[in-house]
Amino acid sequence: MLPFANISIIGLGLIGSSIAHAVRESMPSARITGFDADPAVRARVIELGFCDDVSDSAGAAVTDAGLVMLCVPVGVIADVAAELAVDLPDDAIISDVGSSKEIVLAALTDALPGARIIPAHPVAGTEHSGPDAGFATLFHERWCILTPPEDAAKADIEQVKAFWEKLGANVEIMGAKHHDLVLAVTSHLPHLIAYTIVGTASDLEDVTRSEVIKYSAGGFRDFTRIAASDPTMWRDVFLSNKEAVLEMLQRFSEDLTALQRAIRWDKGDELFDLFSKTRAIRRRIIEEGQDDAAPDFGRTHD
């Protein structure tokens, strides 16, 4: 049985297009209606053909929806929700894919009073964006975190959970505030560090930009991949989850200061213990299936 027969996807970039491809593969009888605020994106989606219909407005895209997925930057979720509010069916469930959940839950609750709201965050992505970047297996064996409000109906939660499981994801349920703290550590802070390191390398006066690019070692290359992520999305993530990000940034700064002291005073044992501890975490991530244990991070060298 299908979790939803009619699915509306608002925002047709990497995540939205990947959801559409995954629905096509795992639920071929479901009808997909899409909308994107960019006319060029809508035209491209029509060419690619992964939606059954592409509407000219958010409201028109949701009139028959059983599930509405908001795949737009967190900063515009309130505006998009208000735009489709009049046309949203009473029995539709509205969800999203944003990386910050407290602000999303508040925005959707304010814009859509009485609506069936089940926020979600698929912890998956690439550094690419746009409708051409999507692919059906993006969510396979990745986690999708649901952060329903306390008064959400259990049946609604189970329905959205079944939807993501159909797309190949593992599903976890937690409170929005706890989600934002966890993701500040595992996703938001690493992106902030990556943006900073790549920016620092670019700004060095005694190292030319061509040298930075030419002699990039594996670690710096990995940082540049992260730092190539969508700037609009990440601007909104940091501003929408600022309290948790600032808390984790403060703790990171304290740990960095301790590491600086260990290097300055030749505390090799302290450094070795830290690096051993972090290496063990890497092994656990691989054991959990959240990354590839192949040499060189699974890179090919064709």
SEBATI-531125 format. One record per residue (C-alpha): residue number from 1; chain; y negated, x negated, z negated. Coordinates in Angstrom, 3 decimals, decimal comma, always signed. Layout:
N
<site nr="NUM" kette="A" Y="Y" X="X" Z="Z"/>
...
This chain:
302
<site nr="1" kette="A" Y="+0,000" X="+0,000" Z="+0,000"/>
<site nr="2" kette="A" Y="-3,461" X="-1,255" Z="+0,924"/>
<site nr="3" kette="A" Y="-5,872" X="-1,905" Z="-1,963"/>
<site nr="4" kette="A" Y="-8,658" X="-0,622" Z="+0,330"/>
<site nr="5" kette="A" Y="-8,568" X="+1,026" Z="+3,763"/>
<site nr="6" kette="A" Y="-12,254" X="+0,449" Z="+4,589"/>
<site nr="7" kette="A" Y="-13,950" X="-2,799" Z="+3,647"/>
<site nr="8" kette="A" Y="-17,623" X="-3,611" Z="+4,165"/>
<site nr="9" kette="A" Y="-18,738" X="-7,244" Z="+4,122"/>
<site nr="10" kette="A" Y="-22,455" X="-7,869" Z="+3,678"/>
<site nr="11" kette="A" Y="-23,251" X="-11,454" Z="+4,640"/>
<site nr="12" kette="A" Y="-21,107" X="-13,091" Z="+7,303"/>
<site nr="13" kette="A" Y="-21,295" X="-16,801" Z="+6,557"/>
<site nr="14" kette="A" Y="-18,417" X="-19,021" Z="+5,426"/>
<site nr="15" kette="A" Y="-17,145" X="-16,776" Z="+2,615"/>
<site nr="16" kette="A" Y="-17,822" X="-13,430" Z="+4,298"/>
<site nr="17" kette="A" Y="-16,208" X="-14,477" Z="+7,565"/>
<site nr="18" kette="A" Y="-13,251" X="-16,024" Z="+5,710"/>
<site nr="19" kette="A" Y="-12,694" X="-12,753" Z="+3,845"/>
<site nr="20" kette="A" Y="-12,709" X="-10,921" Z="+7,182"/>
<site nr="21" kette="A" Y="-10,198" X="-13,348" Z="+8,714"/>
<site nr="22" kette="A" Y="-7,989" X="-13,146" Z="+5,623"/>
<site nr="23" kette="A" Y="-8,065" X="-9,330" Z="+5,651"/>
<site nr="24" kette="A" Y="-7,138" X="-9,380" Z="+9,335"/>
<site nr="25" kette="A" Y="-4,144" X="-11,582" Z="+8,546"/>
<site nr="26" kette="A" Y="-2,908" X="-9,941" Z="+5,337"/>
<site nr="27" kette="A" Y="-4,047" X="-6,308" Z="+5,775"/>
<site nr="28" kette="A" Y="-4,202" X="-5,729" Z="+9,547"/>
<site nr="29" kette="A" Y="-4,546" X="-1,945" Z="+9,259"/>
<site nr="30" kette="A" Y="-7,685" X="-2,174" Z="+7,085"/>
<site nr="31" kette="A" Y="-10,980" X="-1,486" Z="+8,837"/>
<site nr="32" kette="A" Y="-13,705" X="-4,127" Z="+8,458"/>
<site nr="33" kette="A" Y="-17,386" X="-3,341" Z="+8,869"/>
<site nr="34" kette="A" Y="-19,842" X="-6,204" Z="+8,674"/>
<site nr="35" kette="A" Y="-23,568" X="-6,762" Z="+8,361"/>
<site nr="36" kette="A" Y="-25,772" X="-9,838" Z="+8,229"/>
<site nr="37" kette="A" Y="-29,552" X="-9,927" Z="+7,930"/>
<site nr="38" kette="A" Y="-29,731" X="-12,497" Z="+10,748"/>
<site nr="39" kette="A" Y="-29,502" X="-10,849" Z="+14,205"/>
<site nr="40" kette="A" Y="-28,156" X="-14,095" Z="+15,695"/>
<site nr="41" kette="A" Y="-25,301" X="-14,092" Z="+13,181"/>
<site nr="42" kette="A" Y="-24,513" X="-10,454" Z="+13,966"/>
<site nr="43" kette="A" Y="-24,394" X="-11,272" Z="+17,677"/>
<site nr="44" kette="A" Y="-22,090" X="-14,232" Z="+17,055"/>
<site nr="45" kette="A" Y="-19,755" X="-12,136" Z="+14,884"/>
<site nr="46" kette="A" Y="-19,470" X="-9,595" Z="+17,692"/>
<site nr="47" kette="A" Y="-18,492" X="-12,451" Z="+20,021"/>
<site nr="48" kette="A" Y="-15,916" X="-13,793" Z="+17,551"/>
<site nr="49" kette="A" Y="-14,501" X="-10,303" Z="+16,975"/>
<site nr="50" kette="A" Y="-13,326" X="-10,579" Z="+13,374"/>
<site nr="51" kette="A" Y="-15,036" X="-7,312" Z="+12,371"/>
<site nr="52" kette="A" Y="-14,138" X="-3,871" Z="+13,728"/>
<site nr="53" kette="A" Y="-17,812" X="-2,950" Z="+13,681"/>
<site nr="54" kette="A" Y="-21,071" X="-4,803" Z="+13,029"/>
<site nr="55" kette="A" Y="-23,877" X="-2,599" Z="+11,728"/>
<site nr="56" kette="A" Y="-27,624" X="-3,040" Z="+12,145"/>
<site nr="57" kette="A" Y="-28,373" X="-2,418" Z="+8,455"/>
<site nr="58" kette="A" Y="-26,700" X="-2,877" Z="+5,099"/>
<site nr="59" kette="A" Y="-26,814" X="+0,864" Z="+4,441"/>
<site nr="60" kette="A" Y="-25,104" X="+1,735" Z="+7,718"/>
<site nr="61" kette="A" Y="-22,367" X="-0,800" Z="+6,966"/>
<site nr="62" kette="A" Y="-21,277" X="+0,861" Z="+3,703"/>
<site nr="63" kette="A" Y="-21,255" X="+4,585" Z="+4,473"/>
<site nr="64" kette="A" Y="-17,430" X="+4,809" Z="+4,656"/>
<site nr="65" kette="A" Y="-16,570" X="+1,841" Z="+2,425"/>
<site nr="66" kette="A" Y="-13,940" X="+1,787" Z="-0,273"/>
<site nr="67" kette="A" Y="-14,890" X="-1,809" Z="-1,118"/>
<site nr="68" kette="A" Y="-18,268" X="-3,448" Z="-0,534"/>
<site nr="69" kette="A" Y="-18,291" X="-7,263" Z="-0,741"/>
<site nr="70" kette="A" Y="-21,733" X="-8,819" Z="-1,124"/>
<site nr="71" kette="A" Y="-21,429" X="-12,309" Z="+0,361"/>
<site nr="72" kette="A" Y="-25,105" X="-13,212" Z="+0,125"/>
<site nr="73" kette="A" Y="-27,035" X="-15,780" Z="-1,945"/>
<site nr="74" kette="A" Y="-27,322" X="-14,796" Z="-5,596"/>
<site nr="75" kette="A" Y="-31,095" X="-14,727" Z="-5,343"/>
<site nr="76" kette="A" Y="-31,134" X="-11,775" Z="-2,921"/>
<site nr="77" kette="A" Y="-28,303" X="-9,691" Z="-4,397"/>
<site nr="78" kette="A" Y="-30,706" X="-7,299" Z="-6,164"/>
<site nr="79" kette="A" Y="-32,649" X="-6,670" Z="-2,935"/>
<site nr="80" kette="A" Y="-29,498" X="-6,149" Z="-0,858"/>
<site nr="81" kette="A" Y="-28,028" X="-3,777" Z="-3,459"/>
<site nr="82" kette="A" Y="-31,244" X="-1,741" Z="-3,475"/>
<site nr="83" kette="A" Y="-31,185" X="-1,625" Z="+0,327"/>
<site nr="84" kette="A" Y="-27,732" X="-0,035" Z="+0,459"/>
<site nr="85" kette="A" Y="-27,971" X="+2,106" Z="-2,698"/>
<site nr="86" kette="A" Y="-28,705" X="+5,403" Z="-0,918"/>
<site nr="87" kette="A" Y="-25,757" X="+5,018" Z="+1,449"/>
<site nr="88" kette="A" Y="-23,171" X="+3,705" Z="-1,041"/>
<site nr="89" kette="A" Y="-20,340" X="+6,246" Z="-1,471"/>
<site nr="90" kette="A" Y="-19,828" X="+7,434" Z="-5,051"/>
<site nr="91" kette="A" Y="-16,202" X="+6,294" Z="-5,068"/>
<site nr="92" kette="A" Y="-16,812" X="+2,832" Z="-3,552"/>
<site nr="93" kette="A" Y="-16,284" X="-0,311" Z="-5,591"/>
<site nr="94" kette="A" Y="-18,980" X="-2,937" Z="-5,170"/>
<site nr="95" kette="A" Y="-18,218" X="-6,610" Z="-5,690"/>
<site nr="96" kette="A" Y="-19,634" X="-9,990" Z="-4,729"/>
<site nr="97" kette="A" Y="-18,712" X="-13,665" Z="-4,377"/>
<site nr="98" kette="A" Y="-21,572" X="-15,351" Z="-6,241"/>
<site nr="99" kette="A" Y="-21,208" X="-18,487" Z="-8,362"/>
<site nr="100" kette="A" Y="-23,322" X="-17,082" Z="-11,224"/>
<site nr="101" kette="A" Y="-22,080" X="-13,865" Z="-12,810"/>
<site nr="102" kette="A" Y="-24,377" X="-12,790" Z="-15,677"/>
<site nr="103" kette="A" Y="-27,392" X="-12,426" Z="-13,404"/>
<site nr="104" kette="A" Y="-25,299" X="-10,707" Z="-10,699"/>
<site nr="105" kette="A" Y="-23,884" X="-8,158" Z="-13,123"/>
<site nr="106" kette="A" Y="-27,368" X="-7,391" Z="-14,446"/>
<site nr="107" kette="A" Y="-28,843" X="-7,114" Z="-10,942"/>
<site nr="108" kette="A" Y="-26,127" X="-4,787" Z="-9,650"/>
<site nr="109" kette="A" Y="-26,229" X="-2,625" Z="-12,779"/>
<site nr="110" kette="A" Y="-29,999" X="-2,205" Z="-12,447"/>
<site nr="111" kette="A" Y="-29,965" X="-1,552" Z="-8,695"/>
<site nr="112" kette="A" Y="-26,885" X="+0,704" Z="-8,668"/>
<site nr="113" kette="A" Y="-26,772" X="+2,740" Z="-11,894"/>
<site nr="114" kette="A" Y="-23,419" X="+4,462" Z="-12,306"/>
<site nr="115" kette="A" Y="-21,756" X="+2,445" Z="-9,542"/>
<site nr="116" kette="A" Y="-18,243" X="+0,994" Z="-9,894"/>
<site nr="117" kette="A" Y="-19,127" X="-2,716" Z="-10,198"/>
<site nr="118" kette="A" Y="-16,501" X="-5,484" Z="-10,377"/>
<site nr="119" kette="A" Y="-18,179" X="-8,887" Z="-9,786"/>
<site nr="120" kette="A" Y="-16,000" X="-11,701" Z="-8,469"/>
<site nr="121" kette="A" Y="-16,187" X="-15,401" Z="-7,729"/>
<site nr="122" kette="A" Y="-13,649" X="-16,981" Z="-5,369"/>
<site nr="123" kette="A" Y="-13,642" X="-20,650" Z="-6,351"/>
<site nr="124" kette="A" Y="-13,202" X="-21,903" Z="-2,818"/>
<site nr="125" kette="A" Y="-15,388" X="-23,230" Z="-0,062"/>
<site nr="126" kette="A" Y="-16,253" X="-26,081" Z="+2,251"/>
<site nr="127" kette="A" Y="-19,457" X="-27,918" Z="+3,091"/>
<site nr="128" kette="A" Y="-19,745" X="-25,845" Z="+6,290"/>
<site nr="129" kette="A" Y="-21,582" X="-22,567" Z="+6,697"/>
<site nr="130" kette="A" Y="-22,037" X="-19,761" Z="+9,199"/>
<site nr="131" kette="A" Y="-19,660" X="-17,279" Z="+10,852"/>
<site nr="132" kette="A" Y="-17,859" X="-19,969" Z="+12,847"/>
<site nr="133" kette="A" Y="-16,874" X="-21,789" Z="+9,637"/>
<site nr="134" kette="A" Y="-14,610" X="-19,050" Z="+8,251"/>
<site nr="135" kette="A" Y="-10,810" X="-19,215" Z="+8,243"/>
<site nr="136" kette="A" Y="-8,056" X="-16,994" Z="+6,852"/>
<site nr="137" kette="A" Y="-6,439" X="-19,475" Z="+4,457"/>
<site nr="138" kette="A" Y="-9,595" X="-20,473" Z="+2,555"/>
<site nr="139" kette="A" Y="-8,476" X="-18,578" Z="-0,570"/>
<site nr="140" kette="A" Y="-4,776" X="-19,500" Z="-0,531"/>
<site nr="141" kette="A" Y="-3,714" X="-20,753" Z="-3,980"/>
<site nr="142" kette="A" Y="-7,348" X="-20,913" Z="-5,096"/>
<site nr="143" kette="A" Y="-8,688" X="-19,074" Z="-8,126"/>
<site nr="144" kette="A" Y="-10,784" X="-15,946" Z="-7,907"/>
<site nr="145" kette="A" Y="-12,484" X="-15,038" Z="-11,184"/>
<site nr="146" kette="A" Y="-13,328" X="-11,395" Z="-11,884"/>
<site nr="147" kette="A" Y="-16,063" X="-10,678" Z="-14,449"/>
<site nr="148" kette="A" Y="-16,053" X="-6,895" Z="-14,898"/>
<site nr="149" kette="A" Y="-18,438" X="-5,189" Z="-17,333"/>
<site nr="150" kette="A" Y="-16,940" X="-4,057" Z="-20,634"/>
<site nr="151" kette="A" Y="-16,921" X="-0,398" Z="-19,558"/>
<site nr="152" kette="A" Y="-15,234" X="-1,015" Z="-16,184"/>
<site nr="153" kette="A" Y="-12,237" X="+1,172" Z="-15,428"/>
<site nr="154" kette="A" Y="-8,948" X="-0,714" Z="-15,646"/>
<site nr="155" kette="A" Y="-7,836" X="+0,861" Z="-12,345"/>
<site nr="156" kette="A" Y="-10,916" X="-0,570" Z="-10,588"/>
<site nr="157" kette="A" Y="-10,217" X="-4,038" Z="-11,970"/>
<site nr="158" kette="A" Y="-6,590" X="-3,844" Z="-10,859"/>
<site nr="159" kette="A" Y="-7,624" X="-2,682" Z="-7,390"/>
<site nr="160" kette="A" Y="-9,977" X="-5,621" Z="-6,849"/>
<site nr="161" kette="A" Y="-7,382" X="-7,974" Z="-8,356"/>
<site nr="162" kette="A" Y="-4,790" X="-6,682" Z="-5,862"/>
<site nr="163" kette="A" Y="-7,253" X="-7,222" Z="-3,009"/>
<site nr="164" kette="A" Y="-7,754" X="-10,898" Z="-3,838"/>
<site nr="165" kette="A" Y="-4,057" X="-11,440" Z="-4,407"/>
<site nr="166" kette="A" Y="-3,446" X="-10,036" Z="-0,920"/>
<site nr="167" kette="A" Y="-5,796" X="-12,756" Z="+0,381"/>
<site nr="168" kette="A" Y="-3,608" X="-15,383" Z="-1,309"/>
<site nr="169" kette="A" Y="-5,774" X="-16,078" Z="-4,362"/>
<site nr="170" kette="A" Y="-4,778" X="-16,460" Z="-7,995"/>
<site nr="171" kette="A" Y="-6,865" X="-14,103" Z="-10,136"/>
<site nr="172" kette="A" Y="-8,345" X="-14,699" Z="-13,584"/>
<site nr="173" kette="A" Y="-10,438" X="-12,226" Z="-15,596"/>
<site nr="174" kette="A" Y="-13,148" X="-13,367" Z="-18,013"/>
<site nr="175" kette="A" Y="-16,568" X="-12,434" Z="-19,337"/>
<site nr="176" kette="A" Y="-19,600" X="-13,198" Z="-17,183"/>
<site nr="177" kette="A" Y="-21,251" X="-15,456" Z="-19,784"/>
<site nr="178" kette="A" Y="-18,092" X="-17,518" Z="-20,286"/>
<site nr="179" kette="A" Y="-17,659" X="-17,800" Z="-16,512"/>
<site nr="180" kette="A" Y="-21,155" X="-19,214" Z="-16,125"/>
<site nr="181" kette="A" Y="-20,534" X="-21,856" Z="-18,789"/>
<site nr="182" kette="A" Y="-17,184" X="-22,898" Z="-17,268"/>
<site nr="183" kette="A" Y="-18,607" X="-23,121" Z="-13,738"/>
<site nr="184" kette="A" Y="-21,638" X="-25,048" Z="-14,952"/>
<site nr="185" kette="A" Y="-19,173" X="-27,817" Z="-15,894"/>
<site nr="186" kette="A" Y="-16,684" X="-27,610" Z="-13,032"/>
<site nr="187" kette="A" Y="-18,968" X="-26,815" Z="-10,092"/>
<site nr="188" kette="A" Y="-22,694" X="-26,605" Z="-10,728"/>
<site nr="189" kette="A" Y="-23,188" X="-29,908" Z="-12,564"/>
<site nr="190" kette="A" Y="-21,063" X="-31,887" Z="-10,036"/>
<site nr="191" kette="A" Y="-23,195" X="-30,500" Z="-7,212"/>
<site nr="192" kette="A" Y="-26,382" X="-31,412" Z="-9,066"/>
<site nr="193" kette="A" Y="-25,073" X="-34,950" Z="-9,595"/>
<site nr="194" kette="A" Y="-24,081" X="-35,221" Z="-5,934"/>
<site nr="195" kette="A" Y="-27,513" X="-34,109" Z="-4,738"/>
<site nr="196" kette="A" Y="-29,119" X="-36,635" Z="-7,099"/>
<site nr="197" kette="A" Y="-26,936" X="-39,607" Z="-6,129"/>
<site nr="198" kette="A" Y="-27,318" X="-39,024" Z="-2,400"/>
<site nr="199" kette="A" Y="-31,062" X="-38,555" Z="-2,847"/>
<site nr="200" kette="A" Y="-31,328" X="-41,747" Z="-4,912"/>
<site nr="201" kette="A" Y="-29,460" X="-43,758" Z="-2,277"/>
<site nr="202" kette="A" Y="-31,733" X="-42,377" Z="+0,419"/>
<site nr="203" kette="A" Y="-34,872" X="-43,307" Z="-1,532"/>
<site nr="204" kette="A" Y="-33,971" X="-46,908" Z="-2,423"/>
<site nr="205" kette="A" Y="-36,692" X="-49,217" Z="-1,113"/>
<site nr="206" kette="A" Y="-34,566" X="-52,387" Z="-0,999"/>
<site nr="207" kette="A" Y="-31,575" X="-50,753" Z="+0,729"/>
<site nr="208" kette="A" Y="-32,109" X="-49,258" Z="+4,151"/>
<site nr="209" kette="A" Y="-30,839" X="-45,775" Z="+4,980"/>
<site nr="210" kette="A" Y="-28,732" X="-47,246" Z="+7,807"/>
<site nr="211" kette="A" Y="-26,981" X="-49,535" Z="+5,297"/>
<site nr="212" kette="A" Y="-26,265" X="-46,613" Z="+2,980"/>
<site nr="213" kette="A" Y="-24,608" X="-44,767" Z="+5,851"/>
<site nr="214" kette="A" Y="-22,852" X="-47,796" Z="+7,351"/>
<site nr="215" kette="A" Y="-21,305" X="-49,080" Z="+4,136"/>
<site nr="216" kette="A" Y="-20,485" X="-45,764" Z="+2,455"/>
<site nr="217" kette="A" Y="-17,371" X="-46,203" Z="+0,324"/>
<site nr="218" kette="A" Y="-15,013" X="-43,333" Z="-0,491"/>
<site nr="219" kette="A" Y="-16,849" X="-42,241" Z="-3,635"/>
<site nr="220" kette="A" Y="-20,231" X="-41,966" Z="-1,901"/>
<site nr="221" kette="A" Y="-18,652" X="-40,197" Z="+1,091"/>
<site nr="222" kette="A" Y="-17,227" X="-37,562" Z="-1,252"/>
<site nr="223" kette="A" Y="-20,642" X="-37,074" Z="-2,830"/>
<site nr="224" kette="A" Y="-22,237" X="-36,599" Z="+0,594"/>
<site nr="225" kette="A" Y="-19,681" X="-33,915" Z="+1,419"/>
<site nr="226" kette="A" Y="-20,653" X="-31,977" Z="-1,703"/>
<site nr="227" kette="A" Y="-24,361" X="-32,605" Z="-1,105"/>
<site nr="228" kette="A" Y="-24,046" X="-31,121" Z="+2,394"/>
<site nr="229" kette="A" Y="-23,438" X="-27,654" Z="+0,911"/>
<site nr="230" kette="A" Y="-25,717" X="-24,728" Z="+1,749"/>
<site nr="231" kette="A" Y="-29,154" X="-25,508" Z="+0,215"/>
<site nr="232" kette="A" Y="-30,190" X="-21,849" Z="-0,130"/>
<site nr="233" kette="A" Y="-27,025" X="-20,923" Z="-1,996"/>
<site nr="234" kette="A" Y="-27,236" X="-23,864" Z="-4,388"/>
<site nr="235" kette="A" Y="-30,937" X="-23,411" Z="-5,065"/>
<site nr="236" kette="A" Y="-30,138" X="-19,858" Z="-6,171"/>
<site nr="237" kette="A" Y="-27,111" X="-20,964" Z="-8,206"/>
<site nr="238" kette="A" Y="-29,101" X="-23,455" Z="-10,278"/>
<site nr="239" kette="A" Y="-31,965" X="-21,040" Z="-10,901"/>
<site nr="240" kette="A" Y="-29,674" X="-18,117" Z="-11,735"/>
<site nr="241" kette="A" Y="-27,458" X="-20,103" Z="-14,117"/>
<site nr="242" kette="A" Y="-30,176" X="-22,339" Z="-15,538"/>
<site nr="243" kette="A" Y="-29,284" X="-21,995" Z="-19,237"/>
<site nr="244" kette="A" Y="-25,663" X="-23,079" Z="-18,816"/>
<site nr="245" kette="A" Y="-26,573" X="-25,785" Z="-16,293"/>
<site nr="246" kette="A" Y="-29,286" X="-27,227" Z="-18,557"/>
<site nr="247" kette="A" Y="-26,891" X="-27,211" Z="-21,525"/>
<site nr="248" kette="A" Y="-24,224" X="-29,082" Z="-19,561"/>
<site nr="249" kette="A" Y="-26,835" X="-31,438" Z="-18,094"/>
<site nr="250" kette="A" Y="-27,979" X="-32,354" Z="-21,602"/>
<site nr="251" kette="A" Y="-24,413" X="-33,113" Z="-22,679"/>
<site nr="252" kette="A" Y="-23,870" X="-35,143" Z="-19,499"/>
<site nr="253" kette="A" Y="-27,061" X="-37,117" Z="-20,165"/>
<site nr="254" kette="A" Y="-25,829" X="-37,978" Z="-23,660"/>
<site nr="255" kette="A" Y="-22,439" X="-39,100" Z="-22,315"/>
<site nr="256" kette="A" Y="-24,153" X="-41,140" Z="-19,589"/>
<site nr="257" kette="A" Y="-26,288" X="-42,889" Z="-22,204"/>
<site nr="258" kette="A" Y="-23,150" X="-43,771" Z="-24,170"/>
<site nr="259" kette="A" Y="-21,549" X="-45,141" Z="-21,000"/>
<site nr="260" kette="A" Y="-24,675" X="-47,181" Z="-20,307"/>
<site nr="261" kette="A" Y="-24,458" X="-48,737" Z="-23,777"/>
<site nr="262" kette="A" Y="-20,752" X="-49,538" Z="-23,307"/>
<site nr="263" kette="A" Y="-21,499" X="-51,417" Z="-20,090"/>
<site nr="264" kette="A" Y="-24,512" X="-53,233" Z="-21,561"/>
<site nr="265" kette="A" Y="-22,555" X="-54,445" Z="-24,604"/>
<site nr="266" kette="A" Y="-19,334" X="-55,311" Z="-22,724"/>
<site nr="267" kette="A" Y="-17,243" X="-52,662" Z="-24,491"/>
<site nr="268" kette="A" Y="-14,302" X="-52,913" Z="-22,128"/>
<site nr="269" kette="A" Y="-11,855" X="-51,032" Z="-24,362"/>
<site nr="270" kette="A" Y="-14,240" X="-48,084" Z="-24,563"/>
<site nr="271" kette="A" Y="-14,600" X="-48,000" Z="-20,778"/>
<site nr="272" kette="A" Y="-10,844" X="-48,285" Z="-20,264"/>
<site nr="273" kette="A" Y="-10,153" X="-45,400" Z="-22,659"/>
<site nr="274" kette="A" Y="-12,666" X="-43,165" Z="-20,864"/>
<site nr="275" kette="A" Y="-11,312" X="-43,979" Z="-17,415"/>
<site nr="276" kette="A" Y="-7,720" X="-43,378" Z="-18,578"/>
<site nr="277" kette="A" Y="-8,719" X="-39,994" Z="-19,952"/>
<site nr="278" kette="A" Y="-10,452" X="-38,931" Z="-16,745"/>
<site nr="279" kette="A" Y="-7,533" X="-40,165" Z="-14,630"/>
<site nr="280" kette="A" Y="-5,218" X="-37,865" Z="-16,608"/>
<site nr="281" kette="A" Y="-7,488" X="-34,919" Z="-15,808"/>
<site nr="282" kette="A" Y="-7,190" X="-35,752" Z="-12,107"/>
<site nr="283" kette="A" Y="-3,382" X="-35,664" Z="-12,392"/>
<site nr="284" kette="A" Y="-3,529" X="-32,252" Z="-14,053"/>
<site nr="285" kette="A" Y="-5,724" X="-30,870" Z="-11,246"/>
<site nr="286" kette="A" Y="-3,132" X="-31,998" Z="-8,687"/>
<site nr="287" kette="A" Y="-0,286" X="-30,553" Z="-10,782"/>
<site nr="288" kette="A" Y="-2,117" X="-27,200" Z="-10,854"/>
<site nr="289" kette="A" Y="-2,263" X="-27,232" Z="-7,032"/>
<site nr="290" kette="A" Y="-6,049" X="-27,424" Z="-6,942"/>
<site nr="291" kette="A" Y="-6,155" X="-30,567" Z="-4,781"/>
<site nr="292" kette="A" Y="-4,035" X="-32,765" Z="-2,566"/>
<site nr="293" kette="A" Y="-2,161" X="-35,749" Z="-4,000"/>
<site nr="294" kette="A" Y="-1,899" X="-37,352" Z="-0,553"/>
<site nr="295" kette="A" Y="-3,450" X="-40,813" Z="-0,212"/>
<site nr="296" kette="A" Y="-7,202" X="-40,971" Z="+0,418"/>
<site nr="297" kette="A" Y="-7,653" X="-37,321" Z="-0,673"/>
<site nr="298" kette="A" Y="-5,509" X="-36,089" Z="+2,210"/>
<site nr="299" kette="A" Y="-7,792" X="-37,493" Z="+4,867"/>
<site nr="300" kette="A" Y="-6,360" X="-38,116" Z="+8,319"/>
<site nr="301" kette="A" Y="-7,262" X="-41,255" Z="+10,231"/>
<site nr="302" kette="A" Y="-6,664" X="-40,154" Z="+13,806"/>
